[in-house]
Amino acid sequence: MTKNLFMCGLLSLGLAFPFSAYAEGSDTVSDNNSDTESISNIAFDKNTSEANNKLPLMQRITPYGFIRNYFCYDSRESYYGSEGLFYVMPKDENIDSNGKDLNAYGSMRFLSITTRLGFNIDLDNVWGADATAVVEADFNGGSDIPYVLRLRKAYFNLKWEHNNILAGKTWHPMSSCLMPDVLSLNTGAPFNPFSRTAQITWTGKYGKFSPVAGLIFQSQFNSPGPDGISSSYARKSCVPELYASANMYFENFTFGAGVDILTVKPHDVTPMGNKTDKKLTTSTFLGYINYVTGKFTFKAKYLYGLNTAHIFGISGYAQSYNSPSDSYSYYGIAQSTSWESVTYKINKNWRASLFVGTMKNKGCINDDAYIASPDDMFVRGYKNVDSMHRITPSILYINGNLNLGIEYQATTVNYGDIYSDCKVSNTHSVLNNGITILMKYNF
């Protein structure tokens, strides 16, 4: 009776607050490596599920979550979200009349807004499948916006012996297939894809082989365009984002490869007032490996793609306008990213990790691309980025439900001059030294 009242009270608490899906810029309240389950690894015990179906609904709801505090220090003014907890990259130099860099100053903050509350729900079986659901929220807001609960995940899952269907909002498959071991809220972004979005995903389980296919719809992490960052460019294309991957699982080794295809429609009307249906379709390719031996875990992921801003890539696309024909041409901006992480379990309480990430802007790959002005580039982040590098050592202490950790994050960005093919040359580098301290208690 007491347990039922406790769960009812938590559920009422979650429903009593307004849920919010903030626009880009404040949408980056996120997870770290506590949420790295792959969609292709979802599994449920059939006997437990059938037994739970006989229980009242409230006894099939299991609350979970944590109280999480972050202290962050950065040596340089930077591009970030979530009140400075979600770190992305240092800003370029901004030299004043005295020759001093206006962005060369530090900042610090201590916040608990990434605290989380969620519910795992065992549903009634349907079509011979085990049915489960997840509803999860965290907090969002800032100094100028009241803190509110925000819908983070909401999906149901149907699992048969060899097939799995997931429908709802959760991690993008390119994010969840493999995540690095870091403490920071950014979960390795922008080197690792970062997005939670609405989707319908099928996963097959055939021995060691697991294919994945999905239809994905932008909702929270969206593409840039002439009117800023918005889901409207993908919505108006009337073509869902398409994802497919193949994954192999062995005792100590996992590898996979996939492709993601995105279509956007940047404009409805030309400068002369005529209707246009011109669209841009781009592809992103990825591969990853995960190897575990003894106390060591090695992970790596590589991506090459165009217009990857919707998964938090420092990328996008560009346009050119032909006045005689009153028509637009669109060109995806190519980007390659890679990261590696190594984790060593010192003992049952201590873990040490090292993350290394790199990104390279490869510009427009079309030979006929000529971009007249940077104003015709639509990207996430900054347009004059040539490359970026990050190294992140961390150490984590675990004692039951208590997690304490500290992480150093050095991020270097090479900024320069933008050319007509969106490539960047004549570069100079800026560096941010960041310190993150994690204090987290799971429940």
C-alpha positions, 0 to 999 in steps of 0.5 A: 500500500505504501509503495503504491501511494509512493508511485502515485505521488511521483506520477502526480508530481510529474503530471502536475508540472507543465511539460515543455519542448524548448526551441534550439538554444535551450534544448540541450538539457541532456544525458551523459553516459548513464543513458547509453542503451542502444535501441538495438539492445532493448530486451525484456524477459517474457515470463516477467512481462506476462506475470506483470500483465496480471498486476494492476497498472499502478503496480506495473509503473516503476519510477527512476531518476537521479539528482544531478549537480554540475559545477563547470568552469570554462576559461573562455567565452563559448557556445553552449546551452543549458545555462552553460552546462552543455559545452560545445566550442570556444568562440572566435577571437573578438579583438577590441581597439586596444588589441585585447580579445573580448572573448578571453574571459572565464566563467563558472556555474553550479546547477541542478537542472539536469535532475531527472524523473522517469517511469518504466511501464509494463503494458498489456501484451499485444499481437503476441509481443511484450509491450513496455513504455517509457515516459521521462522528463528533466528540467529546463529553463534559465535565468530568464525563463522559469524552470519547468519539467520538459518531456525528454522521452516518451515511447512504447516498445513492442518486442517479439522473439526476433523483431522489435518496434519502437514508436515515440521520442527517444535518442536518435539511432546515430546517437544511441548506437554507441556513446563515449564514456564522458561525464560532461552533459554534452555526451561527446557532442559535437563529435558524437551525434546528439539528438532525441527525436520522434521516430518509428524504429524497427530492430531485428535480432537474428543471432549475432546480426541486428539490422535497424531501420527507422523513419525519423521526424524532427521535433526538438533538434532541428535543421537550420535555414533562412528563418533560423533553426526550425523543424519546418524545413524537414516538415515541408519536405514531406519526406521523413528522415530515413535511417538504416544500419547493420550491427554485429554482436560478439562476446567482447566485440561489437561493430556496426555501420549505417546511413542516414538520409535527410531531406529539407525544403528551405524555401516556399517562395522565390525572391520574385514571389513565385512558388518553389518546391526545390529540396535538398537531400543529403546523406550521412554515413557512420561506423563504430566499434566497441571492444571490452577486454578485462577492465578495459573498454575501447569505443570509437565512432566515425561519421562523414556526412552533409548537413548534419546540423540536426544531430548537432554537427557544426555543419549545414548547407548553403544556397545560391540564387539564379536571378534570370531563372528565379531559382535556388540551388542548394549544396550540403556542407560536408563534415567528418568527425571521429572520436575514441574513448578508453575506460579502465575500471580501477576497482569496483569504485573507481573508473578512469576514462580518456576521450579524444574527438576531431572534426573537419569541415570539408566544404561543399563537395559540388564542383559547381558550388559558388556561395556569394556570401556567408549569409547564404550559409545555414549552419549550427555553430559558427560558419568560419570553422575549419576544424576542431579537436578535443581531449577529455580525461576524467575519473569517476567514483561510484559508491552504490547510488552515489557518483562523484567525478571530475573531468578536464576538457580541452577544446581547440577550434581553428577559425579562418576565412570563408571561401566560396565553396564554404571551405575555410583557410588562413586559420588561427586557433583558440583554446578553452580549458574546461573543468567539470565536477559531477555530483549525482545520486540515483534513485 
